[in-house]
Amino acid sequence: MTSEVEQPTAASEALGYEQARDELIEVVRRLEAGGTTLEESLALWERGEELAKICRRRLDGARARLDAALAEESEATAEGEDGGR
């Protein structure tokens, strides 16, 4: 059972950041509202953990792309400055 939680399903991985975030918000809302059985609460918690991991991976990927673009821009600027000498 642990491997299912640690490794998101292919359908979950196909979720975009916004979709995963919106579903995570709904999961949290349902957990905070209460009125669910222990089993339902555990299932919601596990789904929330999976969604949070998806969001984190998407954000980390976006950060890496941004860092790469900024590094490229910095290199291009540095090369432009050296070319004028």
Distance bins in CASP14 RR format, pairs under 12 A and 6 or more apart:
PFRMAT RR
TARGET T0000
AUTHOR 0000-0000-0000
RMODE 2
METHOD distances of the structure
MODEL  1
1 7 0 0 0 0 0 1 0 0 0 0 0
1 42 0 0 0 0 0 1 0 0 0 0 0
1 43 0 0 0 0 0 1 0 0 0 0 0
1 46 0 0 0 0 1 0 0 0 0 0 0
2 46 0 0 0 0 1 0 0 0 0 0 0
2 49 0 0 0 0 0 1 0 0 0 0 0
3 9 0 0 0 0 0 1 0 0 0 0 0
4 12 0 0 0 0 0 1 0 0 0 0 0
4 43 0 0 0 0 0 1 0 0 0 0 0
4 46 0 0 0 0 1 0 0 0 0 0 0
4 47 0 0 0 0 0 1 0 0 0 0 0
4 49 0 0 0 0 0 1 0 0 0 0 0
4 50 0 0 0 0 1 0 0 0 0 0 0
5 12 0 0 0 0 0 1 0 0 0 0 0
5 42 0 0 0 0 0 1 0 0 0 0 0
5 43 0 0 0 0 0 1 0 0 0 0 0
5 45 0 0 0 0 1 0 0 0 0 0 0
5 46 1 0 1 0 0 0 0 0 0 0 0
5 47 0 0 0 0 1 0 0 0 0 0 0
5 48 0 0 0 0 1 0 0 0 0 0 0
5 49 1 0 0 1 0 0 0 0 0 0 0
5 50 1 0 0 1 0 0 0 0 0 0 0
5 51 0 0 0 0 0 1 0 0 0 0 0
5 52 0 0 0 0 0 1 0 0 0 0 0
5 53 0 0 0 0 1 0 0 0 0 0 0
6 46 0 0 0 0 0 1 0 0 0 0 0
6 49 0 0 0 0 1 0 0 0 0 0 0
6 50 0 0 0 0 1 0 0 0 0 0 0
6 53 0 0 0 0 1 0 0 0 0 0 0
7 13 0 0 0 0 1 0 0 0 0 0 0
7 49 0 0 0 0 0 1 0 0 0 0 0
7 50 0 0 0 0 1 0 0 0 0 0 0
7 53 0 0 0 0 1 0 0 0 0 0 0
7 54 0 0 0 0 0 1 0 0 0 0 0
8 14 0 0 0 0 1 0 0 0 0 0 0
8 15 0 0 0 0 1 0 0 0 0 0 0
8 20 0 0 0 0 1 0 0 0 0 0 0
8 46 0 0 0 0 0 1 0 0 0 0 0
8 47 0 0 0 0 1 0 0 0 0 0 0
8 48 0 0 0 0 0 1 0 0 0 0 0
8 49 0 0 0 0 1 0 0 0 0 0 0
8 50 1 0 1 0 0 0 0 0 0 0 0
8 51 0 0 0 0 1 0 0 0 0 0 0
8 52 0 0 0 0 0 1 0 0 0 0 0
8 53 1 0 0 1 0 0 0 0 0 0 0
8 54 1 0 0 1 0 0 0 0 0 0 0
8 55 0 0 0 0 0 1 0 0 0 0 0
8 56 0 0 0 0 0 1 0 0 0 0 0
8 57 0 0 0 0 1 0 0 0 0 0 0
8 58 0 0 0 0 0 1 0 0 0 0 0
9 15 0 0 0 0 1 0 0 0 0 0 0
9 46 0 0 0 0 0 1 0 0 0 0 0
9 47 0 0 0 0 0 1 0 0 0 0 0
9 50 0 0 0 0 1 0 0 0 0 0 0
9 51 0 0 0 0 0 1 0 0 0 0 0
9 53 0 0 0 0 0 1 0 0 0 0 0
9 54 0 0 0 0 0 1 0 0 0 0 0
10 54 0 0 0 0 0 1 0 0 0 0 0
11 19 0 0 0 0 0 1 0 0 0 0 0
11 20 0 0 0 0 0 1 0 0 0 0 0
11 23 0 0 0 0 0 1 0 0 0 0 0
11 47 0 0 0 0 0 1 0 0 0 0 0
11 50 0 0 0 0 0 1 0 0 0 0 0
11 54 0 0 0 0 0 1 0 0 0 0 0
12 19 0 0 0 0 1 0 0 0 0 0 0
12 20 1 0 0 1 0 0 0 0 0 0 0
12 23 0 0 0 0 1 0 0 0 0 0 0
12 24 0 0 0 0 0 1 0 0 0 0 0
12 46 0 0 0 0 0 1 0 0 0 0 0
12 47 0 0 0 0 1 0 0 0 0 0 0
12 48 0 0 0 0 0 1 0 0 0 0 0
12 49 0 0 0 0 0 1 0 0 0 0 0
12 50 1 0 1 0 0 0 0 0 0 0 0
12 51 1 0 0 1 0 0 0 0 0 0 0
12 52 0 0 0 0 0 1 0 0 0 0 0
12 53 0 0 0 0 1 0 0 0 0 0 0
12 54 1 0 0 1 0 0 0 0 0 0 0
12 55 0 0 0 0 0 1 0 0 0 0 0
12 57 0 0 0 0 0 1 0 0 0 0 0
12 58 0 0 0 0 0 1 0 0 0 0 0
13 19 0 0 0 0 0 1 0 0 0 0 0
13 20 0 0 0 0 1 0 0 0 0 0 0
13 50 0 0 0 0 1 0 0 0 0 0 0
13 51 0 0 0 0 0 1 0 0 0 0 0
13 53 0 0 0 0 1 0 0 0 0 0 0
13 54 1 0 0 1 0 0 0 0 0 0 0
13 57 0 0 0 0 1 0 0 0 0 0 0
13 58 0 0 0 0 0 1 0 0 0 0 0
14 20 0 0 0 0 1 0 0 0 0 0 0
14 54 0 0 0 0 1 0 0 0 0 0 0
14 58 0 0 0 0 0 1 0 0 0 0 0
15 21 0 0 0 0 1 0 0 0 0 0 0
15 22 0 0 0 0 1 0 0 0 0 0 0
15 23 1 0 0 1 0 0 0 0 0 0 0
15 24 0 0 0 0 1 0 0 0 0 0 0
15 47 0 0 0 0 0 1 0 0 0 0 0
15 48 0 0 0 0 0 1 0 0 0 0 0
15 50 0 0 0 0 1 0 0 0 0 0 0
15 51 1 0 0 1 0 0 0 0 0 0 0
15 52 0 0 0 0 0 1 0 0 0 0 0
15 53 0 0 0 0 0 1 0 0 0 0 0
15 54 1 0 1 0 0 0 0 0 0 0 0
15 55 0 0 0 0 1 0 0 0 0 0 0
15 57 0 0 0 0 0 1 0 0 0 0 0
15 58 0 0 0 0 1 0 0 0 0 0 0
16 22 0 0 0 0 1 0 0 0 0 0 0
16 23 0 0 0 0 0 1 0 0 0 0 0
16 24 0 0 0 0 0 1 0 0 0 0 0
16 51 0 0 0 0 0 1 0 0 0 0 0
16 54 1 0 0 1 0 0 0 0 0 0 0
16 55 0 0 0 0 1 0 0 0 0 0 0
16 57 0 0 0 0 0 1 0 0 0 0 0
16 58 1 0 0 1 0 0 0 0 0 0 0
16 59 0 0 0 0 0 1 0 0 0 0 0
16 61 0 0 0 0 0 1 0 0 0 0 0
16 62 0 0 0 0 0 1 0 0 0 0 0
17 23 0 0 0 0 0 1 0 0 0 0 0
17 24 0 0 0 0 0 1 0 0 0 0 0
17 51 0 0 0 0 0 1 0 0 0 0 0
17 52 0 0 0 0 0 1 0 0 0 0 0
17 54 1 0 0 1 0 0 0 0 0 0 0
17 55 1 0 0 1 0 0 0 0 0 0 0
17 56 0 0 0 0 1 0 0 0 0 0 0
17 57 0 0 0 0 1 0 0 0 0 0 0
17 58 1 1 0 0 0 0 0 0 0 0 0
17 59 1 0 0 1 0 0 0 0 0 0 0
17 60 0 0 0 0 0 1 0 0 0 0 0
17 61 0 0 0 0 1 0 0 0 0 0 0
17 62 1 0 0 1 0 0 0 0 0 0 0
17 63 0 0 0 0 0 1 0 0 0 0 0
18 24 0 0 0 0 0 1 0 0 0 0 0
18 25 0 0 0 0 0 1 0 0 0 0 0
18 51 0 0 0 0 0 1 0 0 0 0 0
18 54 0 0 0 0 0 1 0 0 0 0 0
18 55 0 0 0 0 1 0 0 0 0 0 0
18 58 0 0 0 0 1 0 0 0 0 0 0
18 59 0 0 0 0 0 1 0 0 0 0 0
18 62 0 0 0 0 0 1 0 0 0 0 0
19 25 0 0 0 0 0 1 0 0 0 0 0
19 26 0 0 0 0 0 1 0 0 0 0 0
19 51 0 0 0 0 1 0 0 0 0 0 0
19 54 0 0 0 0 1 0 0 0 0 0 0
19 55 0 0 0 0 1 0 0 0 0 0 0
19 58 0 0 0 0 1 0 0 0 0 0 0
20 26 0 0 0 0 0 1 0 0 0 0 0
20 27 0 0 0 0 0 1 0 0 0 0 0
20 47 0 0 0 0 0 1 0 0 0 0 0
20 48 0 0 0 0 1 0 0 0 0 0 0
20 49 0 0 0 0 0 1 0 0 0 0 0
20 50 0 0 0 0 1 0 0 0 0 0 0
20 51 1 0 1 0 0 0 0 0 0 0 0
20 52 0 0 0 0 1 0 0 0 0 0 0
20 53 0 0 0 0 1 0 0 0 0 0 0
20 54 1 0 1 0 0 0 0 0 0 0 0
20 55 1 0 1 0 0 0 0 0 0 0 0
20 56 0 0 0 0 1 0 0 0 0 0 0
20 57 0 0 0 0 1 0 0 0 0 0 0
20 58 1 0 0 1 0 0 0 0 0 0 0
20 59 0 0 0 0 0 1 0 0 0 0 0
21 27 0 0 0 0 0 1 0 0 0 0 0
21 28 0 0 0 0 0 1 0 0 0 0 0
21 48 0 0 0 0 0 1 0 0 0 0 0
21 51 1 0 0 1 0 0 0 0 0 0 0
21 52 0 0 0 0 1 0 0 0 0 0 0
21 54 0 0 0 0 1 0 0 0 0 0 0
21 55 1 0 1 0 0 0 0 0 0 0 0
21 56 0 0 0 0 0 1 0 0 0 0 0
21 58 0 0 0 0 1 0 0 0 0 0 0
21 59 0 0 0 0 1 0 0 0 0 0 0
22 28 0 0 0 0 0 1 0 0 0 0 0
22 29 0 0 0 0 0 1 0 0 0 0 0
22 51 0 0 0 0 1 0 0 0 0 0 0
22 54 0 0 0 0 0 1 0 0 0 0 0
22 55 0 0 0 0 0 1 0 0 0 0 0
23 29 0 0 0 0 0 1 0 0 0 0 0
23 30 0 0 0 0 0 1 0 0 0 0 0
23 44 0 0 0 0 0 1 0 0 0 0 0
23 47 1 0 0 1 0 0 0 0 0 0 0
23 48 0 0 0 0 1 0 0 0 0 0 0
23 50 0 0 0 0 1 0 0 0 0 0 0
23 51 1 0 1 0 0 0 0 0 0 0 0
23 52 0 0 0 0 0 1 0 0 0 0 0
23 54 0 0 0 0 1 0 0 0 0 0 0
23 55 0 0 0 0 1 0 0 0 0 0 0
24 30 0 0 0 0 0 1 0 0 0 0 0
24 31 0 0 0 0 0 1 0 0 0 0 0
24 44 0 0 0 0 0 1 0 0 0 0 0
24 45 0 0 0 0 0 1 0 0 0 0 0
24 47 0 0 0 0 1 0 0 0 0 0 0
24 48 1 0 1 0 0 0 0 0 0 0 0
24 49 0 0 0 0 1 0 0 0 0 0 0
24 50 0 0 0 0 1 0 0 0 0 0 0
24 51 1 0 1 0 0 0 0 0 0 0 0
24 52 1 0 0 1 0 0 0 0 0 0 0
24 53 0 0 0 0 0 1 0 0 0 0 0
24 54 0 0 0 0 1 0 0 0 0 0 0
24 55 1 0 0 1 0 0 0 0 0 0 0
24 56 0 0 0 0 0 1 0 0 0 0 0
24 58 0 0 0 0 0 1 0 0 0 0 0
25 31 0 0 0 0 0 1 0 0 0 0 0
25 32 0 0 0 0 0 1 0 0 0 0 0
25 48 0 0 0 0 0 1 0 0 0 0 0
25 51 0 0 0 0 1 0 0 0 0 0 0
25 52 0 0 0 0 0 1 0 0 0 0 0
25 55 0 0 0 0 0 1 0 0 0 0 0
26 32 0 0 0 0 0 1 0 0 0 0 0
26 33 0 0 0 0 0 1 0 0 0 0 0
26 44 0 0 0 0 1 0 0 0 0 0 0
26 47 0 0 0 0 1 0 0 0 0 0 0
26 48 0 0 0 0 1 0 0 0 0 0 0
26 51 0 0 0 0 1 0 0 0 0 0 0
27 33 0 0 0 0 0 1 0 0 0 0 0
27 36 0 0 0 0 0 1 0 0 0 0 0
27 40 0 0 0 0 0 1 0 0 0 0 0
27 41 0 0 0 0 0 1 0 0 0 0 0
27 42 0 0 0 0 0 1 0 0 0 0 0
27 43 0 0 0 0 1 0 0 0 0 0 0
27 44 1 0 1 0 0 0 0 0 0 0 0
27 45 0 0 0 0 1 0 0 0 0 0 0
27 46 0 0 0 0 1 0 0 0 0 0 0
27 47 1 0 1 0 0 0 0 0 0 0 0
27 48 1 0 1 0 0 0 0 0 0 0 0
27 49 0 0 0 0 1 0 0 0 0 0 0
27 50 0 0 0 0 1 0 0 0 0 0 0
27 51 1 0 0 1 0 0 0 0 0 0 0
27 52 0 0 0 0 1 0 0 0 0 0 0
27 55 0 0 0 0 0 1 0 0 0 0 0
28 34 0 0 0 0 0 1 0 0 0 0 0
28 41 0 0 0 0 0 1 0 0 0 0 0
28 44 0 0 0 0 1 0 0 0 0 0 0
28 45 0 0 0 0 1 0 0 0 0 0 0
28 47 0 0 0 0 0 1 0 0 0 0 0
28 48 1 0 0 1 0 0 0 0 0 0 0
28 49 0 0 0 0 0 1 0 0 0 0 0
28 51 0 0 0 0 1 0 0 0 0 0 0
28 52 0 0 0 0 1 0 0 0 0 0 0
29 36 0 0 0 0 0 1 0 0 0 0 0
29 44 0 0 0 0 0 1 0 0 0 0 0
29 48 0 0 0 0 0 1 0 0 0 0 0
30 36 1 0 0 1 0 0 0 0 0 0 0
30 40 0 0 0 0 1 0 0 0 0 0 0
30 41 0 0 0 0 1 0 0 0 0 0 0
30 43 0 0 0 0 0 1 0 0 0 0 0
30 44 1 0 1 0 0 0 0 0 0 0 0
30 45 0 0 0 0 0 1 0 0 0 0 0
30 47 0 0 0 0 1 0 0 0 0 0 0
30 48 0 0 0 0 0 1 0 0 0 0 0
31 38 0 0 0 0 0 1 0 0 0 0 0
31 40 0 0 0 0 1 0 0 0 0 0 0
31 41 1 0 0 1 0 0 0 0 0 0 0
31 42 0 0 0 0 0 1 0 0 0 0 0
31 43 0 0 0 0 0 1 0 0 0 0 0
31 44 1 0 1 0 0 0 0 0 0 0 0
31 45 1 0 0 1 0 0 0 0 0 0 0
31 46 0 0 0 0 0 1 0 0 0 0 0
31 47 0 0 0 0 1 0 0 0 0 0 0
31 48 0 0 0 0 1 0 0 0 0 0 0
31 49 0 0 0 0 0 1 0 0 0 0 0
32 41 0 0 0 0 0 1 0 0 0 0 0
32 44 0 0 0 0 0 1 0 0 0 0 0
32 45 0 0 0 0 0 1 0 0 0 0 0
33 40 0 0 0 0 0 1 0 0 0 0 0
33 41 0 0 0 0 0 1 0 0 0 0 0
33 44 0 0 0 0 0 1 0 0 0 0 0
34 40 0 0 0 0 1 0 0 0 0 0 0
34 41 1 0 0 1 0 0 0 0 0 0 0
34 44 0 0 0 0 1 0 0 0 0 0 0
35 41 0 0 0 0 1 0 0 0 0 0 0
35 44 0 0 0 0 0 1 0 0 0 0 0
36 42 0 0 0 0 1 0 0 0 0 0 0
36 43 0 0 0 0 1 0 0 0 0 0 0
36 44 1 0 0 1 0 0 0 0 0 0 0
36 45 0 0 0 0 0 1 0 0 0 0 0
37 43 0 0 0 0 1 0 0 0 0 0 0
37 44 0 0 0 0 0 1 0 0 0 0 0
38 44 0 0 0 0 0 1 0 0 0 0 0
38 45 0 0 0 0 0 1 0 0 0 0 0
39 45 0 0 0 0 0 1 0 0 0 0 0
39 46 0 0 0 0 0 1 0 0 0 0 0
40 46 0 0 0 0 0 1 0 0 0 0 0
40 47 0 0 0 0 0 1 0 0 0 0 0
41 47 0 0 0 0 0 1 0 0 0 0 0
41 48 0 0 0 0 0 1 0 0 0 0 0
42 48 0 0 0 0 0 1 0 0 0 0 0
42 49 0 0 0 0 0 1 0 0 0 0 0
43 49 0 0 0 0 0 1 0 0 0 0 0
43 50 0 0 0 0 0 1 0 0 0 0 0
44 50 0 0 0 0 0 1 0 0 0 0 0
44 51 0 0 0 0 0 1 0 0 0 0 0
45 51 0 0 0 0 0 1 0 0 0 0 0
45 52 0 0 0 0 0 1 0 0 0 0 0
46 52 0 0 0 0 0 1 0 0 0 0 0
46 53 0 0 0 0 0 1 0 0 0 0 0
47 53 0 0 0 0 0 1 0 0 0 0 0
47 54 0 0 0 0 0 1 0 0 0 0 0
48 54 0 0 0 0 1 0 0 0 0 0 0
48 55 0 0 0 0 1 0 0 0 0 0 0
48 56 0 0 0 0 0 1 0 0 0 0 0
49 55 0 0 0 0 0 1 0 0 0 0 0
49 56 0 0 0 0 0 1 0 0 0 0 0
50 56 0 0 0 0 0 1 0 0 0 0 0
50 57 0 0 0 0 0 1 0 0 0 0 0
51 57 0 0 0 0 0 1 0 0 0 0 0
51 58 0 0 0 0 0 1 0 0 0 0 0
52 58 0 0 0 0 0 1 0 0 0 0 0
52 59 0 0 0 0 0 1 0 0 0 0 0
53 59 0 0 0 0 0 1 0 0 0 0 0
53 60 0 0 0 0 0 1 0 0 0 0 0
54 60 0 0 0 0 0 1 0 0 0 0 0
54 61 0 0 0 0 0 1 0 0 0 0 0
55 61 0 0 0 0 0 1 0 0 0 0 0
55 62 0 0 0 0 0 1 0 0 0 0 0
56 62 0 0 0 0 0 1 0 0 0 0 0
56 63 0 0 0 0 0 1 0 0 0 0 0
57 63 0 0 0 0 0 1 0 0 0 0 0
57 64 0 0 0 0 0 1 0 0 0 0 0
58 64 0 0 0 0 0 1 0 0 0 0 0
58 65 0 0 0 0 0 1 0 0 0 0 0
59 65 0 0 0 0 0 1 0 0 0 0 0
59 66 0 0 0 0 0 1 0 0 0 0 0
60 66 0 0 0 0 0 1 0 0 0 0 0
60 67 0 0 0 0 0 1 0 0 0 0 0
61 67 0 0 0 0 1 0 0 0 0 0 0
61 68 0 0 0 0 1 0 0 0 0 0 0
62 68 0 0 0 0 0 1 0 0 0 0 0
62 69 0 0 0 0 0 1 0 0 0 0 0
63 69 0 0 0 0 0 1 0 0 0 0 0
63 70 0 0 0 0 0 1 0 0 0 0 0
64 70 0 0 0 0 0 1 0 0 0 0 0
64 71 0 0 0 0 0 1 0 0 0 0 0
65 71 0 0 0 0 0 1 0 0 0 0 0
65 72 0 0 0 0 0 1 0 0 0 0 0
66 72 0 0 0 0 0 1 0 0 0 0 0
66 73 0 0 0 0 0 1 0 0 0 0 0
67 73 0 0 0 0 0 1 0 0 0 0 0
67 74 0 0 0 0 0 1 0 0 0 0 0
68 74 0 0 0 0 0 1 0 0 0 0 0
68 75 0 0 0 0 0 1 0 0 0 0 0
69 75 0 0 0 0 0 1 0 0 0 0 0
69 76 0 0 0 0 0 1 0 0 0 0 0
70 76 0 0 0 0 0 1 0 0 0 0 0
70 77 0 0 0 0 0 1 0 0 0 0 0
71 77 0 0 0 0 0 1 0 0 0 0 0
71 78 0 0 0 0 0 1 0 0 0 0 0
72 78 0 0 0 0 0 1 0 0 0 0 0
72 79 0 0 0 0 0 1 0 0 0 0 0
73 79 0 0 0 0 0 1 0 0 0 0 0
73 80 0 0 0 0 0 1 0 0 0 0 0
74 80 0 0 0 0 0 1 0 0 0 0 0
74 81 0 0 0 0 0 1 0 0 0 0 0
75 81 0 0 0 0 0 1 0 0 0 0 0
75 82 0 0 0 0 0 1 0 0 0 0 0
76 82 0 0 0 0 0 1 0 0 0 0 0
76 83 0 0 0 0 0 1 0 0 0 0 0
77 83 0 0 0 0 0 1 0 0 0 0 0
78 84 0 0 0 0 0 1 0 0 0 0 0
78 85 0 0 0 0 0 1 0 0 0 0 0
79 85 0 0 0 0 0 1 0 0 0 0 0
END
